[in-house]
Amino acid sequence: MDMPGDRESLAKSNLPKWVVRALRKNGVRDMNRLRGLSDQELMHLKGIGQRATQLIRETATQQIQQAR
């Protein structure tokens, strides 16, 4: 089931710009794709480490809570 904002681009998210750039370089362009990745998959992406993964999860959680 799609959540509100799933098709929203990463640029419109509250993620730091450096995280968005790293995700785009790895082919991740929208929140739906981003939410489908496990933490381990995220950390295998070039430029994405533990801190970026933590920021991604916090932002995704905030967006889901705001949509309710």
C-alpha positions as CSV (number, residue, x, y, z in Angstrom):
1,M,0.0,0.0,0.0
2,D,1.4,3.4,-0.9
3,M,1.7,5.9,1.8
4,P,1.0,9.6,1.2
5,G,4.2,11.2,-0.2
6,D,5.6,7.9,-1.5
7,R,6.1,9.3,-5.0
8,E,7.4,12.5,-3.6
9,S,10.9,13.3,-4.8
10,L,13.8,13.3,-2.4
11,A,14.4,17.0,-3.1
12,K,11.1,17.8,-1.3
13,S,12.0,15.7,1.7
14,N,13.6,17.1,4.8
15,L,16.8,15.1,4.2
16,P,20.1,17.0,4.1
17,K,21.2,17.9,0.6
18,W,24.3,15.8,0.9
19,V,22.2,12.7,1.6
20,V,19.9,13.5,-1.3
21,R,22.9,13.9,-3.7
22,A,24.3,10.5,-2.5
23,L,21.0,8.8,-3.0
24,R,20.5,10.2,-6.5
25,K,24.0,9.2,-7.5
26,N,22.9,5.6,-6.5
27,G,19.7,5.8,-8.5
28,V,17.3,6.4,-5.6
29,R,14.9,9.2,-6.7
30,D,11.8,9.0,-4.6
31,M,10.6,8.2,-1.1
32,N,8.9,5.0,-2.2
33,R,12.1,3.5,-3.4
34,L,14.0,4.8,-0.4
35,R,11.6,3.2,2.0
36,G,11.9,-0.2,0.2
37,L,15.7,-0.4,1.1
38,S,16.9,-2.1,4.2
39,D,19.5,-0.4,6.4
40,Q,22.1,-2.8,5.2
41,E,21.2,-2.1,1.5
42,L,21.4,1.7,2.3
43,M,24.9,1.3,3.9
44,H,26.1,-0.5,0.8
45,L,25.4,2.6,-1.3
46,K,28.4,4.8,-2.0
47,G,28.2,7.9,0.2
48,I,25.7,6.4,2.6
49,G,26.9,5.3,6.0
50,Q,25.4,4.8,9.4
51,R,24.7,8.5,10.0
52,A,23.0,9.0,6.7
53,T,20.9,5.8,7.3
54,Q,19.9,7.2,10.7
55,L,18.8,10.5,9.1
56,I,16.9,8.7,6.4
57,R,14.9,6.6,8.9
58,E,14.2,9.6,11.1
59,T,12.9,11.6,8.1
60,A,10.8,8.8,6.8
61,T,9.2,8.2,10.2
62,Q,8.5,12.0,10.6
63,Q,6.8,12.1,7.2
64,I,4.6,9.1,8.0
65,Q,3.6,10.6,11.3
66,Q,2.8,14.0,9.6
67,A,0.6,12.2,7.0
68,R,-1.7,10.8,9.7
